[in-house]
Amino acid sequence: MAGKPLRAGISGYGLAGRFFHSRFLKAAGFEVVGVTTKNSERVSQLHEDFPGAVACDTVDELISLGLDLLVVASANVAHAPNAIAGLRAGCAVVVDKPMALSYAQALEIANVAKETGSLLTTFFNRRWDSDALTVKKALAEGVLGNVFRIDSRFERFRPEANPNSWRERFPPSEGGGNLLDLQTHLVSLALDWFGPAQVVYSSVRTIRGLSDDDVVIVLKHDSGVDSYLSGSAIVGAPGPRIRLMGDNGALVISELDKQEPLLRSGINPEFGGWQVDTRTPALLVRGEESVSYEAVPGDYTPFYLQVAEAIRGNGEMPVSIQDALDVAKIIDKAREISIR
């Protein structure tokens, strides 16, 4: 990249901030100059990861470092105030998903971006998973014929809830639960693949006694496709990640994307992207016939490469504000009509 590196600050240095945003900011050529954290262990991790970066107590202190980009990777309940502070300070802002706790709150953030002229996007990073990109390839190639349905899942088996996790402990009004977590990804992907949709069925419930941990949503897209979306922490036999069905066969992807396990194991992308194979195996299935289908490598680096170009005045942010609002509206509707 030409010129000085763009200066980025990260609000929050937990799983999202440390293992996702910081790694791909670095791979895209950003300079991580500071984060917000008061946790002594995370301060040590920051100094190990980025020796010159500053650990700040508040987002205002972080912004004062002279940022080109503020990344909001704090707990969900802090997304709106952190994002609005960055936008009003003239920073470009990336908000980890979900953009906000509700459609009304997301709209408030969007209106501040419009008022200030500051750039805003949401980290719907799963659009750059191997499986998501492979679905797009299959749709573009038409290998399945007329596509009419997809099963899309993020299912895990964690029978014991973790009362120390804010995602599992907090009520939805404070950002907890799988509807705001896993389902936000699933809805974002479905809209990206098949376009506008309405919620026709929703079940949002808790099995383990804390916040919602088993969520099923069915979307009917204007394009004619039905999306069956399952986000659950309590499925003993998780289904395939993707089962995309057309009248000429099905695309089946059983495994989850490899990028998160790679990051957790200490393997990081280099400048420009991954240097290891990140493809998730895919199959074309027609009854008893099953053949391998060439998958697309997953890589979140292009998200931040596009953010950098947008900051420099060369194109749009990778996820539009309207996309984030559309997802928030569906999440709200799913909670409203959930069967009791």
PAKOLRO-764261 format. One record per residue: x, y, z of N, C-alpha, C in turn. Coordinates in steps of 0.2 Angstrom, whole numbers, padded with zeros to 4 digits, always signed. Last residue first. Layout:
N
XYZXYZXYZ;...
***
This chain:
340
-0223-0097+0106-0222-0097+0113-0224-0104+0115;-0214-0091+0091-0219-0095+0094-0218-0096+0102;-0210-0075+0087-0207-0081+0090-0213-0085+0093;-0212-0062+0083-0217-0067+0081-0215-0074+0083;-0201-0054+0089-0208-0052+0090-0213-0058+0088;-0190-0060+0084-0191-0060+0091-0199-0059+0093;-0191-0058+0071-0191-0065+0073-0192-0065+0081;-0191-0044+0070-0197-0047+0068-0197-0054+0071;-0177-0041+0074-0183-0039+0078-0189-0043+0077;-0171-0048+0063-0170-0050+0070-0175-0048+0075;-0175-0039+0053-0177-0046+0053-0176-0049+0060;-0169-0027+0056-0176-0028+0056-0179-0035+0056;-0155-0031+0055-0158-0029+0062-0166-0029+0062;-0155-0033+0041-0153-0039+0046-0157-0037+0053;-0157-0020+0037-0161-0026+0035-0161-0031+0039;-0146-0013+0042-0153-0011+0044-0158-0017+0042;-0135-0019+0035-0136-0020+0042-0143-0018+0045;-0139-0015+0022-0138-0022+0024-0139-0023+0031;-0137-0001+0023-0144-0004+0022-0144-0011+0024;-0124+0000+0024-0128+0002+0030-0135-0001+0029;-0115-0013+0016-0119-0007+0016-0122-0006+0023;-0099-0019+0017-0106-0020+0019-0110-0014+0020;-0087-0012+0013-0089-0019+0011-0096-0021+0012;-0089+0005+0007-0088+0000+0012-0090-0007+0010;-0084+0009-0010-0089+0009-0005-0086+0004+0001;-0070+0019-0018-0076+0014-0017-0080+0014-0011;-0058+0027-0012-0059+0023-0018-0064+0017-0017;-0055+0035-0001-0060+0038-0006-0060+0034-0013;-0049+0029+0009-0045+0033+0004-0049+0036-0001;-0059+0022+0014-0056+0027+0018-0052+0032+0014;-0060+0012+0004-0066+0017+0005-0063+0023+0009;-0048+0005+0006-0049+0008+0000-0055+0014+0001;-0050+0000+0019-0045+0004+0018-0046+0008+0011;-0061-0009+0016-0062-0003+0021-0057+0002+0020;-0055-0018+0008-0060-0014+0005-0061-0008+0010;-0047-0024+0017-0044-0021+0011-0049-0016+0008;-0056-0029+0026-0052-0024+0028-0048-0020+0022;-0061-0040+0017-0066-0035+0021-0062-0029+0022;-0050-0047+0013-0053-0043+0008-0058-0038+0012;-0048-0055+0025-0044-0050+0024-0047-0045+0019;-0055-0067+0027-0058-0061+0029-0054-0054+0028;-0057-0080+0017-0052-0075+0019-0056-0069+0021;-0058-0097+0010-0061-0092+0014-0055-0087+0016;-0058-0103-0007-0054-0102+0000-0058-0096+0003;-0071-0112-0014-0067-0106-0014-0064-0105-0007;-0071-0129-0020-0073-0124-0015-0069-0118-0016;-0077-0140-0032-0072-0135-0030-0074-0129-0026;-0085-0154-0026-0086-0148-0030-0080-0143-0027;-0086-0172-0028-0083-0166-0025-0084-0160-0030;-0102-0180-0029-0095-0179-0032-0092-0172-0029;-0113-0193-0028-0110-0188-0024-0103-0187-0027;-0128-0201-0030-0122-0199-0033-0120-0193-0029;-0140-0204-0024-0135-0208-0022-0128-0206-0025;-0145-0187-0027-0148-0194-0024-0142-0198-0021;-0133-0179-0030-0139-0180-0034-0141-0187-0032;-0122-0167-0023-0126-0173-0022-0132-0173-0026;-0107-0160-0023-0113-0160-0026-0116-0166-0026;-0098-0154-0008-0100-0160-0012-0106-0158-0016;-0083-0147-0001-0090-0146-0004-0092-0152-0008;-0072-0142+0012-0074-0147+0007-0081-0146+0005;-0066-0126+0013-0070-0131+0016-0073-0135+0011;-0049-0119+0011-0056-0121+0008-0059-0126+0012;-0038-0113+0015-0044-0112+0019-0050-0114+0016;-0021-0116+0015-0027-0118+0012-0033-0117+0017;-0011-0102+0019-0013-0109+0020-0019-0110+0017;-0010-0088+0019-0005-0092+0015-0006-0100+0016;-0022-0075+0018-0020-0082+0021-0014-0085+0016;-0017-0058+0015-0021-0064+0016-0018-0070+0019;-0009-0046+0016-0013-0048+0010-0017-0054+0010;+0003-0052+0027+0000-0046+0023-0003-0048+0017;-0005-0068+0033+0001-0063+0032-0002-0057+0028;-0015-0074+0046-0014-0072+0039-0008-0067+0039;-0009-0086+0058-0012-0079+0056-0011-0078+0049;-0011-0098+0071-0009-0097+0064-0013-0091+0061;-0015-0100+0083-0009-0096+0083-0007-0095+0076;-0027-0106+0085-0021-0111+0086-0015-0107+0085;-0036-0097+0082-0036-0099+0089-0029-0103+0090;-0035-0096+0068-0033-0090+0072-0032-0092+0079;-0040-0109+0064-0033-0107+0063-0030-0101+0067;-0053-0108+0069-0048-0113+0072-0041-0111+0070;-0057-0097+0060-0057-0096+0067-0053-0101+0070;-0056-0103+0047-0052-0097+0049-0052-0096+0056;-0063-0114+0041-0057-0115+0045-0054-0109+0048;-0081-0116+0043-0075-0112+0040-0069-0113+0044;-0087-0132+0047-0087-0125+0048-0081-0122+0044;-0093-0145+0035-0088-0143+0040-0089-0135+0041;-0101-0149+0025-0103-0152+0031-0099-0148+0037;-0111-0144+0012-0104-0142+0015-0105-0144+0022;-0118-0148-0003-0118-0150+0004-0111-0148+0006;-0130-0144-0015-0123-0143-0013-0123-0144-0005;-0140-0155-0025-0139-0151-0019-0132-0150-0018;-0150-0155-0041-0146-0157-0036-0145-0153-0030;-0159-0148-0049-0154-0152-0052-0148-0155-0047;-0167-0140-0042-0170-0145-0045-0165-0150-0049;-0157-0137-0026-0160-0135-0033-0163-0141-0036;-0152-0133-0010-0155-0137-0014-0158-0134-0021;-0139-0134+0001-0142-0129-0004-0145-0134-0009;-0134-0135+0016-0137-0139+0012-0141-0135+0007;-0120-0132+0027-0124-0129+0022-0128-0135+0018;-0116-0139+0039-0116-0131+0039-0121-0129+0033;-0126-0153+0044-0121-0150+0039-0122-0142+0039;-0131-0153+0061-0132-0154+0054-0126-0151+0050;-0125-0160+0077-0126-0154+0072-0126-0156+0065;-0132-0167+0088-0130-0170+0082-0130-0164+0077;-0136-0160+0099-0131-0165+0100-0128-0168+0094;-0137-0143+0101-0139-0148+0096-0133-0154+0097;-0136-0131+0108-0138-0137+0112-0140-0142+0107;-0134-0119+0102-0129-0121+0107-0130-0128+0110;-0139-0114+0086-0141-0117+0092-0134-0119+0096;-0148-0108+0073-0142-0106+0077-0143-0109+0084;-0154-0111+0057-0153-0114+0064-0147-0112+0067;-0165-0107+0044-0159-0105+0048-0159-0108+0055;-0170-0109+0029-0171-0112+0035-0164-0111+0039;-0176-0100+0016-0170-0101+0020-0172-0103+0027;-0183-0102+0000-0184-0102+0007-0178-0103+0011;-0184-0091-0015-0180-0096-0011-0182-0096-0004;-0190-0081-0022-0193-0088-0022-0189-0093-0018;-0185-0068-0020-0183-0072-0026-0186-0079-0027;-0190-0064-0008-0194-0062-0014-0191-0066-0020;-0189-0078+0003-0186-0072+0000-0190-0070-0006;-0194-0082+0019-0196-0083+0012-0194-0076+0008;-0185-0089+0033-0186-0084+0028-0189-0086+0022;-0186-0096+0049-0188-0097+0042-0189-0091+0038;-0176-0099+0062-0179-0094+0058-0180-0097+0051;-0172-0105+0078-0174-0107+0072-0178-0101+0068;-0162-0106+0092-0166-0101+0088-0166-0104+0081;-0157-0108+0108-0159-0112+0102-0164-0108+0098;-0154-0099+0118-0148-0103+0115-0150-0108+0110;-0157-0084+0127-0159-0089+0121-0153-0092+0118;-0149-0085+0143-0152-0081+0137-0154-0086+0132;-0152-0099+0153-0150-0092+0153-0153-0089+0147;-0158-0112+0152-0160-0108+0157-0157-0101+0158;-0156-0120+0141-0151-0121+0147-0153-0116+0153;-0165-0116+0132-0165-0123+0134-0161-0124+0140;-0174-0103+0126-0169-0105+0130-0170-0112+0132;-0179-0097+0109-0180-0100+0116-0174-0102+0120;-0188-0093+0096-0182-0091+0100-0183-0093+0107;-0193-0097+0081-0193-0100+0087-0187-0098+0091;-0203-0092+0067-0197-0090+0071-0199-0094+0078;-0208-0089+0050-0208-0093+0056-0202-0092+0060;-0206-0079+0041-0212-0083+0041-0213-0088+0047;-0199-0064+0037-0199-0070+0042-0206-0073+0042;-0195-0060+0020-0199-0059+0026-0198-0065+0031;-0181-0053+0011-0185-0058+0013-0190-0056+0019;-0170-0049-0003-0174-0047+0002-0179-0053+0004;-0157-0061-0007-0160-0055-0008-0165-0054-0002;-0148-0072-0007-0155-0073-0011-0159-0067-0011;-0136-0069-0001-0136-0075-0006-0143-0074-0011;-0138-0060+0008-0133-0058+0003-0134-0063-0002;-0148-0066+0016-0150-0060+0012-0145-0058+0007;-0140-0076+0022-0146-0078+0018-0148-0072+0013;-0131-0069+0029-0129-0073+0023-0135-0074+0019;-0139-0063+0039-0134-0059+0034-0133-0063+0028;-0144-0074+0045-0148-0069+0042-0144-0065+0037;-0132-0079+0051-0136-0083+0046-0141-0079+0042;-0127-0069+0059-0123-0071+0054-0128-0075+0049;-0138-0068+0068-0136-0062+0064-0132-0064+0058;-0138-0081+0074-0143-0079+0069-0141-0073+0065;-0127-0079+0084-0126-0084+0078-0131-0082+0072;-0132-0066+0091-0126-0069+0090-0126-0073+0083;-0145-0063+0093-0141-0058+0091-0134-0060+0089;-0150-0076+0096-0153-0072+0091-0149-0067+0088;-0142-0080+0107-0140-0083+0100-0144-0079+0095;-0138-0068+0120-0142-0073+0116-0140-0075+0109;-0137-0051+0125-0136-0058+0126-0140-0062+0121;-0139-0037+0126-0135-0040+0120-0134-0047+0120;-0148-0032+0135-0141-0031+0136-0136-0034+0131;-0160-0037+0130-0159-0030+0131-0152-0028+0132;-0158-0051+0131-0157-0048+0125-0157-0040+0125;-0148-0054+0146-0154-0054+0142-0153-0050+0136;-0132-0063+0148-0136-0056+0148-0143-0057+0144;-0126-0076+0147-0130-0073+0153-0134-0067+0153;-0121-0078+0135-0125-0083+0137-0129-0080+0143;-0113-0066+0133-0117-0069+0128-0122-0074+0130;-0105-0066+0145-0110-0061+0144-0115-0063+0138;-0101-0080+0154-0101-0077+0147-0107-0072+0147;-0103-0086+0166-0098-0081+0166-0098-0077+0159;-0112-0097+0164-0114-0091+0167-0109-0085+0168;-0113-0107+0151-0108-0103+0155-0110-0097+0158;-0122-0122+0151-0122-0115+0150-0116-0112+0154;-0119-0138+0145-0118-0134+0151-0117-0126+0149;-0119-0143+0132-0125-0144+0136-0125-0140+0143;-0116-0138+0118-0113-0136+0124-0118-0137+0129;-0114-0141+0102-0117-0145+0108-0113-0143+0114;-0120-0131+0088-0115-0133+0093-0118-0137+0098;-0123-0124+0072-0125-0128+0078-0119-0131+0082;-0127-0114+0061-0122-0114+0066-0124-0118+0072;-0134-0118+0045-0134-0119+0052-0127-0117+0055;-0146-0118+0032-0140-0115+0034-0139-0115+0042;-0154-0125+0019-0153-0126+0026-0146-0123+0028;-0163-0118+0006-0156-0119+0009-0157-0120+0016;-0172-0119-0010-0171-0120-0002-0164-0120+0000;-0171-0118-0024-0177-0116-0020-0177-0116-0013;-0164-0115-0039-0163-0116-0032-0169-0114-0028;-0163-0124-0054-0167-0119-0050-0167-0120-0043;-0147-0130-0055-0153-0128-0058-0157-0123-0054;-0134-0131-0049-0140-0134-0045-0147-0133-0049;-0125-0123-0056-0124-0131-0056-0130-0134-0053;-0124-0110-0059-0130-0113-0060-0130-0121-0060;-0113-0101-0056-0112-0107-0061-0119-0110-0063;-0119-0094-0046-0117-0090-0052-0116-0095-0058;-0121-0104-0036-0126-0100-0038-0125-0097-0045;-0108-0108-0034-0112-0113-0036-0119-0109-0039;-0102-0096-0028-0100-0099-0035-0105-0103-0038;-0110-0094-0017-0110-0089-0022-0108-0092-0029;-0105-0106-0010-0112-0105-0012-0113-0100-0017;-0092-0101-0008-0093-0107-0012-0101-0107-0014;-0093-0091+0001-0091-0090-0006-0092-0095-0011;-0098-0098+0012-0102-0093+0009-0100-0091+0002;-0087-0107+0014-0094-0110+0012-0098-0105+0009;-0077-0098+0018-0076-0103+0012-0083-0105+0010;-0082-0082+0022-0081-0089+0024-0080-0093+0017;-0087-0069+0020-0080-0071+0017-0078-0078+0020;-0098-0068+0027-0099-0068+0020-0092-0069+0016;-0094-0067+0040-0095-0074+0038-0097-0074+0030;-0093-0054+0044-0087-0057+0041-0088-0064+0038;-0100-0041+0045-0103-0048+0043-0098-0052+0040;-0096-0029+0053-0092-0034+0051-0096-0041+0051;-0103-0014+0045-0104-0019+0050-0099-0025+0048;-0098+0003+0043-0100-0003+0040-0100-0008+0046;-0097+0020+0038-0099+0016+0043-0100+0009+0039;-0089+0037+0037-0090+0030+0034-0092+0025+0040;-0097+0052+0040-0092+0047+0042-0094+0040+0039;-0107+0062+0039-0103+0060+0033-0098+0055+0034;-0115+0065+0050-0108+0067+0050-0104+0066+0044;-0128+0060+0045-0127+0067+0048-0120+0070+0048;-0125+0047+0043-0127+0051+0037-0126+0059+0039;-0121+0043+0055-0116+0042+0050-0118+0047+0044;-0133+0045+0062-0127+0049+0064-0122+0048+0059;-0141+0035+0056-0143+0043+0055-0137+0047+0057;-0135+0023+0060-0135+0025+0053-0137+0033+0052;-0138+0024+0074-0131+0024+0072-0131+0026+0064;-0152+0023+0073-0149+0029+0076-0142+0030+0074;-0154+0011+0067-0156+0017+0063-0153+0023+0066;-0150+0003+0078-0146+0003+0072-0147+0009+0067;-0161+0006+0086-0154+0008+0088-0149+0008+0082;-0171+0000+0079-0171+0007+0081-0164+0010+0083;-0167-0014+0078-0168-0010+0072-0167-0002+0074;-0156-0017+0092-0162-0017+0089-0162-0013+0082;-0143-0017+0096-0147-0022+0099-0154-0022+0096;-0132-0017+0082-0135-0014+0087-0140-0019+0090;-0124-0024+0073-0123-0017+0073-0126-0014+0080;-0119-0040+0081-0124-0036+0077-0122-0028+0078;-0103-0037+0072-0110-0039+0072-0113-0041+0079;-0093-0023+0075-0094-0030+0074-0101-0032+0075;-0092-0009+0065-0095-0012+0071-0096-0019+0070;-0080+0003+0059-0083-0004+0058-0086-0007+0065;-0080+0019+0054-0081+0015+0060-0083+0008+0057;-0069+0034+0052-0073+0028+0049-0074+0023+0055;-0071+0048+0063-0068+0042+0061-0072+0037+0057;-0077+0059+0068-0075+0059+0061-0071+0053+0059;-0083+0059+0080-0076+0061+0080-0073+0061+0073;-0095+0053+0077-0095+0060+0078-0088+0063+0079;-0091+0040+0075-0093+0044+0070-0093+0051+0071;-0087+0037+0089-0082+0037+0083-0084+0041+0077;-0099+0038+0095-0093+0042+0097-0088+0042+0092;-0106+0028+0089-0108+0035+0088-0103+0040+0090;-0100+0016+0093-0100+0018+0086-0102+0026+0085;-0102+0017+0107-0095+0017+0104-0095+0019+0097;-0116+0016+0108-0113+0022+0110-0105+0023+0108;-0118+0003+0101-0121+0010+0098-0117+0016+0101;-0110-0007+0108-0109-0005+0101-0112+0002+0099;-0113-0011+0121-0109-0005+0120-0108-0003+0112;-0119-0023+0120-0123-0017+0123-0119-0011+0122;-0110-0032+0115-0115-0029+0111-0118-0023+0114;-0093-0028+0120-0099-0031+0121-0105-0028+0117;-0082-0022+0106-0084-0022+0113-0091-0027+0114;-0077-0018+0094-0078-0025+0095-0079-0027+0103;-0077-0007+0083-0081-0008+0089-0081-0015+0090;-0063+0002+0076-0067-0004+0076-0070-0006+0083;-0060+0017+0068-0062+0014+0075-0066+0007+0073;-0048+0024+0058-0053+0019+0059-0054+0017+0066;-0039+0034+0060-0043+0034+0054-0049+0029+0054;-0036+0042+0075-0038+0036+0072-0041+0038+0065;-0029+0049+0087-0029+0051+0080-0030+0045+0075;-0031+0046+0100-0025+0044+0097-0024+0046+0090;-0044+0049+0104-0039+0054+0104-0032+0052+0101;-0050+0036+0104-0051+0041+0098-0046+0046+0098;-0046+0032+0117-0044+0028+0111-0044+0033+0104;-0053+0041+0124-0046+0041+0125-0043+0037+0119;-0066+0037+0121-0064+0043+0119-0056+0044+0120;-0066+0024+0126-0066+0025+0119-0064+0032+0117;-0055+0021+0140-0061+0023+0137-0061+0024+0129;-0042+0017+0143-0048+0015+0148-0055+0016+0144;-0031+0009+0132-0035+0015+0134-0040+0012+0139;-0015+0004+0128-0021+0002+0131-0024+0007+0134;-0007+0007+0112-0008+0009+0119-0015+0006+0121;+0007-0002+0104+0000+0000+0104-0002+0002+0112;+0019-0007+0101+0019+0000+0102+0012+0003+0103;+0018-0021+0101+0022-0018+0106+0021-0011+0107;+0006-0031+0099+0007-0025+0095+0011-0020+0101;+0006-0043+0106+0004-0043+0099+0006-0037+0095;+0011-0039+0119+0014-0045+0115+0012-0045+0108;+0002-0029+0122+0009-0027+0121+0013-0033+0118;-0010-0037+0122-0009-0032+0117-0002-0030+0116;-0008-0046+0133-0008-0049+0126-0007-0043+0121;-0008-0036+0143-0001-0040+0142-0002-0043+0135;-0021-0032+0142-0016-0027+0141-0009-0031+0140;-0027-0044+0146-0028-0042+0139-0023-0037+0137;-0023-0045+0159-0021-0050+0155-0022-0048+0148;-0030-0033+0164-0023-0034+0164-0020-0039+0160;-0043-0025+0157-0041-0031+0159-0033-0032+0159;-0047-0014+0151-0044-0013+0158-0042-0019+0161;-0046-0008+0134-0047-0013+0139-0044-0011+0146;-0046-0002+0118-0049-0001+0125-0049-0007+0129;-0031+0000+0109-0037-0003+0110-0040-0001+0117;-0020+0006+0096-0023+0006+0103-0029+0002+0103;-0015+0005+0083-0011+0010+0088-0014+0009+0095;-0012-0005+0070-0016-0005+0076-0012-0001+0082;-0011+0000+0054-0007+0000+0060-0012+0000+0066;-0016-0011+0040-0017-0005+0045-0012-0006+0051;-0014-0021+0031-0010-0015+0031-0011-0010+0036;-0021-0032+0032-0024-0028+0026-0019-0021+0027;-0016-0039+0042-0015-0042+0036-0017-0037+0030;-0021-0030+0052-0013-0031+0051-0012-0033+0044;-0034-0033+0052-0032-0026+0051-0024-0026+0049;-0034-0047+0055-0035-0045+0048-0034-0037+0047;-0030-0046+0069-0026-0050+0064-0027-0048+0057;-0040-0038+0075-0033-0036+0075-0029-0040+0069;-0052-0045+0072-0051-0039+0070-0043-0037+0069;-0049-0059+0078-0052-0058+0072-0050-0051+0069;-0043-0059+0091-0042-0065+0086-0045-0063+0079;-0046-0047+0097-0039-0049+0097-0039-0054+0091;-0060-0044+0096-0055-0039+0095-0048-0042+0093;-0066-0057+0098-0067-0053+0092-0062-0048+0091;-0061-0060+0111-0061-0065+0106-0061-0061+0099;-0056-0044+0117-0058-0051+0118-0057-0055+0112;-0054-0030+0117-0049-0034+0115-0050-0042+0117;-0062-0014+0113-0062-0021+0116-0057-0026+0113;-0060-0005+0100-0064-0005+0106-0065-0012+0108;-0046-0002+0092-0051-0007+0093-0054-0006+0100;-0040+0009+0079-0040+0007+0086-0046+0003+0087;-0028+0012+0066-0034+0009+0068-0034+0008+0076;-0022+0022+0053-0021+0021+0060-0028+0018+0062;-0014+0016+0038-0020+0019+0041-0020+0017+0048;+0003+0019+0034-0002+0015+0035-0008+0019+0039;+0007+0031+0021+0008+0029+0028+0002+0024+0029;+0009+0026+0004+0008+0031+0009+0009+0027+0016;+0002+0011-0004+0006+0017-0004+0004+0022+0002;+0004-0006+0000+0000+0000+0000+0004+0006+0000;
***
